[in-house]
Amino acid sequence: MTPAIVIDSLKKNYGSLEAVKEISFSVQPGEIFGLLGPNGAGKTTTIRCLCTLAKPDGGKIEVGGVSVIDYPKATRKRLGYVAQEVALDKILTGRELLQLQAALYHLPKTIAKERINQLISLLDLGEYGDRKTGTYSGGIRKRLDLAAGLLHQPEVLVLDEPTVGLDIESRFIVWDFLRKLREAGTTVLITSHYLEEIDALADRLAIIDGGRVIASGTPSQLKDRLGGDRVTLRIREFSPLSEAEQAKTIVQALPFVEQIIINTAQGNSLNLVVSVGSNPLSKIEKSLEEVGLPIFSLAQSRPSLDDVYLAATGRTLMDAELAAASGRDLKAEKKQQMK
Ligand SMILES: Nc1ncnc2c1ncn2[C@@H]1O[C@H](COP(=O)(O)OP(=O)(O)OP(=O)(O)O)[C@@H](O)[C@H]1O
């Protein structure tokens, strides 16, 4: 079967910054595919290239077997794009905005009317359709934006951080809707830095960091590849490195400890991988007690996507985001994108 999306060795630079160094993945028709990564990883740049909004500096992009770079107009018809930030004209009602959008897609009026009614009902927007969008909450605005992206019935829907800043209820409504779209055969590509969002929605995912794919597969494949359970150990709330290293030496001698790293970004806590069924917590406690080291916290869990990220990069997704946020000039980027 021809993949719905192929991205092969994509590269994109902004001046001297290599925003996308080398990204490759493919998405099968009818799949929800997640791009997971911290802010600044290159997710938005990748999907802007896919949606013909940015010109790649290298690589191949195809939608339904057709090159996006050679045939931008044809591929645009097959794609629906829901951007991260919704820019709505506040004076128009939701319905008027959709009518305007339908006109931009050259949809005949009767078809447009029918689709708008359908989408308003599917997205539970009934009572909001005839209200001005300036009065909408973030969740309602996002649902209207989804409707706008789907008006021309694209084969592939691309969503950039669709639930960022939304309350839980609106988030679940969007998730539910995306699952229904998948059932109806639409291919969905979604970027997110919410682990639980990708875990809950995606059939397959690629984890992106620093402009590269660092892992890909189904959520369970990625977690299973990590092997045993995770244990997080904190000697103190913020331990000196020397103490964390001392604890590491002791704990890694225990036979069930498969892997251990010191997470410097998290107060020098220790992240362990332990073989399943070893009942490790009491044994770790005992070994530290014997050398007089305290324990601030000790917890065991099944591997998560964050552990996949941690294993690949040595830091958690949240730490990566904090680091990225401190070095970014969002205003300058916006200006660039407007050009
Ligand atoms: N228009 C632009 N001009 C200059 N640099 C940019 C521009 N857009 C993005 N960048 C930079 O490219 C890198 C990748 O950004 P990108 O927006 O693709 O990441 P992201 O993973 O989507 O994160 P976010 O969710 O915050 O958008 C970052 O270092 C960012 O600062």
The ligand as a MOL file (V3000), in Angstrom:
LIG
                    3D

  0  0  0     0  0            999 V3000
M  V30 BEGIN CTAB
M  V30 COUNTS 31 33 0 0 0
M  V30 BEGIN ATOM
M  V30 1 N 10.9280 30.8940 11.5220 0
M  V30 2 C 11.9930 30.5730 12.2300 0
M  V30 3 N 13.1280 31.3090 12.1860 0
M  V30 4 C 14.2230 30.9670 12.8760 0
M  V30 5 N 14.3150 29.8760 13.6790 0
M  V30 6 C 13.2190 29.1150 13.7650 0
M  V30 7 C 12.0090 29.4130 13.0670 0
M  V30 8 N 11.0930 28.4500 13.3590 0
M  V30 9 C 11.7040 27.6050 14.2040 0
M  V30 10 N 12.9730 27.9890 14.4590 0
M  V30 11 C 13.9560 27.2850 15.2930 0
M  V30 12 O 14.0640 25.9780 14.7650 0
M  V30 13 C 14.1420 25.0070 15.7890 0
M  V30 14 C 12.9890 24.0310 15.6490 0
M  V30 15 O 11.7640 24.7130 15.9090 0
M  V30 16 P 10.3210 24.0680 15.7170 0
M  V30 17 O 9.2930 25.1220 15.9160 0
M  V30 18 O 10.2920 23.2960 14.4740 0
M  V30 19 O 10.3020 23.0510 16.9360 0
M  V30 20 P 9.0740 22.3220 17.6100 0
M  V30 21 O 9.5750 20.9850 17.9770 0
M  V30 22 O 7.8860 22.3570 16.7510 0
M  V30 23 O 8.7720 23.1710 18.8800 0
M  V30 24 P 7.4540 24.0370 19.1940 0
M  V30 25 O 6.4300 23.0760 19.5910 0
M  V30 26 O 7.8880 24.9200 20.2950 0
M  V30 27 O 7.1060 24.7930 17.9280 0
M  V30 28 C 14.1110 25.7740 17.0970 0
M  V30 29 O 15.4510 25.9500 17.5080 0
M  V30 30 C 13.5080 27.1040 16.7290 0
M  V30 31 O 14.0340 28.0990 17.5760 0
M  V30 END ATOM
M  V30 BEGIN BOND
M  V30 1 1 1 2
M  V30 2 1 2 3
M  V30 3 2 2 7
M  V30 4 2 3 4
M  V30 5 1 4 5
M  V30 6 2 5 6
M  V30 7 1 6 7
M  V30 8 1 6 10
M  V30 9 1 7 8
M  V30 10 2 8 9
M  V30 11 1 9 10
M  V30 12 1 10 11
M  V30 13 1 11 12
M  V30 14 1 11 30
M  V30 15 1 12 13
M  V30 16 1 13 14
M  V30 17 1 13 28
M  V30 18 1 14 15
M  V30 19 1 15 16
M  V30 20 2 16 17
M  V30 21 1 16 18
M  V30 22 1 16 19
M  V30 23 1 19 20
M  V30 24 2 20 21
M  V30 25 1 20 22
M  V30 26 1 20 23
M  V30 27 1 23 24
M  V30 28 2 24 25
M  V30 29 1 24 26
M  V30 30 1 24 27
M  V30 31 1 28 29
M  V30 32 1 28 30
M  V30 33 1 30 31
M  V30 END BOND
M  V30 END CTAB
M  END
